[in-house]
Amino acid sequence: MMNLLEINQRIKQRPPFQMIERVLELEPNVSAKGIKNVSVNEPYFIGHFPDAPIMPGVLVIESAAQLCSLVIAPDDAASDENKLYVLLKVKDFKFLKPVIPGDTLTIDVKVVLASSGLYEFSAVISVDGVTKAKGNMLFTTMDKSAVYG
């Protein structure tokens, strides 16, 4: 449904921190399914861990968070340079199996709650149908001036 160039028009992250490479399904304000290809060339594998590379859990969560921002972002989000979508809370995230180089993450996110500028999502991250991680995340939008003002 969305390729890398189309995603770049909607989210602010860029390589090497852009995690979502393809969106397979997107229903605004409801849910999305996206893809992250895990490459051995990603810089964090140099030190995490040299003899047994594992994708850091915080980056697995970030992959899901970037997909969530596409669900809540309006089509013209890129035009509002003063807004950021920020992660407020990570709830009950469980890492069931390590994510390793060569994995293709399928990330499914669904809105659990949307109220007064707050959004809660459930996320399931899997590889070939095997769940690697799952949990919930809470987001809001903020003006950049609230962060950098």
N, C-alpha and C positions, 0 to 999 in steps of 0.2 A: 504494500500500500504506500509506503514512503521509503525512498532510497536515501543514501547518505547526504546528498545535496539538498533534498527536501527537508531532512531533519535539521541540517545546518541553518535553514531559514527560520526554524522554530525554537531551537535551544541555544543557549549562550556558551556552553562548553565546547572546547575545541581540542583536537589531539595535542598532547597525549592523554588528555583527561576526558575526552568525549568517549563514552562507553557504548551508546546505542548506535548500531550501524545499519539497521533495517527495522522498519515497523511493518509487521504482517497484518495487524488489525488495530483499528483505532476508532473508538466510539467516544467522542468528546464528553467529558464530565462523567464517564461511566467506566471504561476499561480500555486496556491496550495489551497487545502481545508484540514483543520485540526480540531482536537477536543481537547478541554480543559474541563475536568470534575471539577466542582467547589465544593469543599468539605468544610463542616463546620469546619473541623479540620485544615484548613489553618491558619497560625499564625496571619495574619492581621485581621481576624475576631474578635479577642479578643478585639481590640480597635476601630474597624471601622464597625459598631458601636455595642456596647455590647447588646443593646436591639433591634436592627434592623440591622443585618449584611448585608453589601453591599460591593461587591468587588470594591476596589479603581479603579477609571478610568485609572490611570497610569498603573495598572497591566493588565487591559483589553487591553490597547495599547501594552504593552509588550508581551502579548500573540500573538497578530497579528504580532509584530515585529519579534519574534522568528520564526514564520512560514515563513515570508519574507526571513529571512536569509537562510532557506532551499532552497528557489527558486533561490537565487543568488549564493549559495555556490556550488563550484564544488564538485564532488564526493570524491575527496581526501582532502577536506578542513580540516579535522581533523589532517592530517599529517603536515599541515603548522601551526605550533604553534606560528608563528610570526605575523599572520594576525588576525584582529578582524573586524567583521561587525558591524558598528556603526550607530545609528540613528542620523541623522543630524537635522531633522525638522519634526514636526507633524503639518499637515495642515488641518484645518476645521474639526477636529474630533468632532462629536456630540454624546452625550450619551442620547439615546431616552428613555430607560427603565433601571432600576437598574439590575445588575447581582447579584444574591443571591445564598446562598448555595443550592445545589441540581441541579442547572442549568448545562446543558451540552452545552458548547459554540461550535457552528459550525462557524469556521473562514474561510472566503474566501478572498484570496488576489490575485491581478492581477497586473502585471507590466504595468505601464502607460508610463514610459519613462526609457530607459536604454542608457546612453551615457557617455563615458569617465570616467568610474568608479563610476558614480552616477546612482542610481536606485530610481525611484518613483513608489510607489504602491498605489492602492486603496484597502481598506479593508472594509468588512462588517462582523460584528459579530452578530450572531443570536442564538436564543434558540427556538426550535420547530417551525421554520419558521418565528418567530417574530424578527425583527431587534432590537437589543439592542444598538448597536453603529456602527458608520461608519465614515470614513475619509481617508485621504491620509498621507503617510509617505515617507520621503526622506532618503536614506542610502548611505553609501560608505564603502569601506574597508580601513583599516589603518594598518600600522605596529605597533606592541606593543611598539616599541622603540619611536614612535612619542607621545605615551601617557605616557610612564614610563621612557623615556630616559633622 
